[in-house]
Amino acid sequence: MTFPFALVAIVLLALLPGGILDMLGMGFTFSHDKLNHAVAFTTLGVLGGLGWPKQKLRLVVLVLFVGAAIEVLQATPLVARDTDMFDWIADFAGAICGLAIAAWTNRIAGGTR
């Protein structure tokens, strides 16, 4: 159940208007936008890969769709955040790294479930 909660949290944080993040003291993270995307989606890759190790392709498709949806929604006037194709590439790279970490962890722990 950790993956769905992380997914919702990441989507909500990504879709909060920038002013709200400043009020929450999280505005400083905008200077590391690509790193934020990569870390968030690495987290999703690890959690998804550990939870569903035999569903790697589905997880990649899901996180790519979510990353693309975030970029489209960030361009709307309600969210009013910058949208960038390179954010989506960072999402993909993070997800792949996360799945690799999960596969390595599963191998060390004695095999996939």
Secondary structure as a PSIPRED ss2 file (coil, helix, strand):
# PSIPRED VFORMAT (PSIPRED V4.0)

   1 M C   1.000  0.000  0.000
   2 T H   0.000  1.000  0.000
   3 F H   0.000  1.000  0.000
   4 P H   0.000  1.000  0.000
   5 F H   0.000  1.000  0.000
   6 A H   0.000  1.000  0.000
   7 L H   0.000  1.000  0.000
   8 V H   0.000  1.000  0.000
   9 A H   0.000  1.000  0.000
  10 I H   0.000  1.000  0.000
  11 V H   0.000  1.000  0.000
  12 L H   0.000  1.000  0.000
  13 L H   0.000  1.000  0.000
  14 A H   0.000  1.000  0.000
  15 L H   0.000  1.000  0.000
  16 L C   1.000  0.000  0.000
  17 P C   1.000  0.000  0.000
  18 G H   0.000  1.000  0.000
  19 G H   0.000  1.000  0.000
  20 I H   0.000  1.000  0.000
  21 L H   0.000  1.000  0.000
  22 D H   0.000  1.000  0.000
  23 M H   0.000  1.000  0.000
  24 L C   1.000  0.000  0.000
  25 G C   1.000  0.000  0.000
  26 M C   1.000  0.000  0.000
  27 G H   0.000  1.000  0.000
  28 F H   0.000  1.000  0.000
  29 T H   0.000  1.000  0.000
  30 F H   0.000  1.000  0.000
  31 S H   0.000  1.000  0.000
  32 H H   0.000  1.000  0.000
  33 D H   0.000  1.000  0.000
  34 K H   0.000  1.000  0.000
  35 L H   0.000  1.000  0.000
  36 N H   0.000  1.000  0.000
  37 H H   0.000  1.000  0.000
  38 A H   0.000  1.000  0.000
  39 V H   0.000  1.000  0.000
  40 A H   0.000  1.000  0.000
  41 F H   0.000  1.000  0.000
  42 T H   0.000  1.000  0.000
  43 T H   0.000  1.000  0.000
  44 L H   0.000  1.000  0.000
  45 G H   0.000  1.000  0.000
  46 V H   0.000  1.000  0.000
  47 L H   0.000  1.000  0.000
  48 G H   0.000  1.000  0.000
  49 G H   0.000  1.000  0.000
  50 L H   0.000  1.000  0.000
  51 G H   0.000  1.000  0.000
  52 W C   1.000  0.000  0.000
  53 P C   1.000  0.000  0.000
  54 K C   1.000  0.000  0.000
  55 Q C   1.000  0.000  0.000
  56 K H   0.000  1.000  0.000
  57 L H   0.000  1.000  0.000
  58 R H   0.000  1.000  0.000
  59 L H   0.000  1.000  0.000
  60 V H   0.000  1.000  0.000
  61 V H   0.000  1.000  0.000
  62 L H   0.000  1.000  0.000
  63 V H   0.000  1.000  0.000
  64 L H   0.000  1.000  0.000
  65 F H   0.000  1.000  0.000
  66 V H   0.000  1.000  0.000
  67 G H   0.000  1.000  0.000
  68 A H   0.000  1.000  0.000
  69 A H   0.000  1.000  0.000
  70 I H   0.000  1.000  0.000
  71 E H   0.000  1.000  0.000
  72 V H   0.000  1.000  0.000
  73 L H   0.000  1.000  0.000
  74 Q H   0.000  1.000  0.000
  75 A C   1.000  0.000  0.000
  76 T C   1.000  0.000  0.000
  77 P C   1.000  0.000  0.000
  78 L C   1.000  0.000  0.000
  79 V C   1.000  0.000  0.000
  80 A C   1.000  0.000  0.000
  81 R C   1.000  0.000  0.000
  82 D C   1.000  0.000  0.000
  83 T C   1.000  0.000  0.000
  84 D C   1.000  0.000  0.000
  85 M H   0.000  1.000  0.000
  86 F H   0.000  1.000  0.000
  87 D H   0.000  1.000  0.000
  88 W H   0.000  1.000  0.000
  89 I H   0.000  1.000  0.000
  90 A H   0.000  1.000  0.000
  91 D H   0.000  1.000  0.000
  92 F H   0.000  1.000  0.000
  93 A H   0.000  1.000  0.000
  94 G H   0.000  1.000  0.000
  95 A H   0.000  1.000  0.000
  96 I H   0.000  1.000  0.000
  97 C H   0.000  1.000  0.000
  98 G H   0.000  1.000  0.000
  99 L H   0.000  1.000  0.000
 100 A H   0.000  1.000  0.000
 101 I H   0.000  1.000  0.000
 102 A H   0.000  1.000  0.000
 103 A H   0.000  1.000  0.000
 104 W H   0.000  1.000  0.000
 105 T H   0.000  1.000  0.000
 106 N H   0.000  1.000  0.000
 107 R H   0.000  1.000  0.000
 108 I H   0.000  1.000  0.000
 109 A C   1.000  0.000  0.000
 110 G C   1.000  0.000  0.000
 111 G C   1.000  0.000  0.000
 112 T C   1.000  0.000  0.000
 113 R C   1.000  0.000  0.000
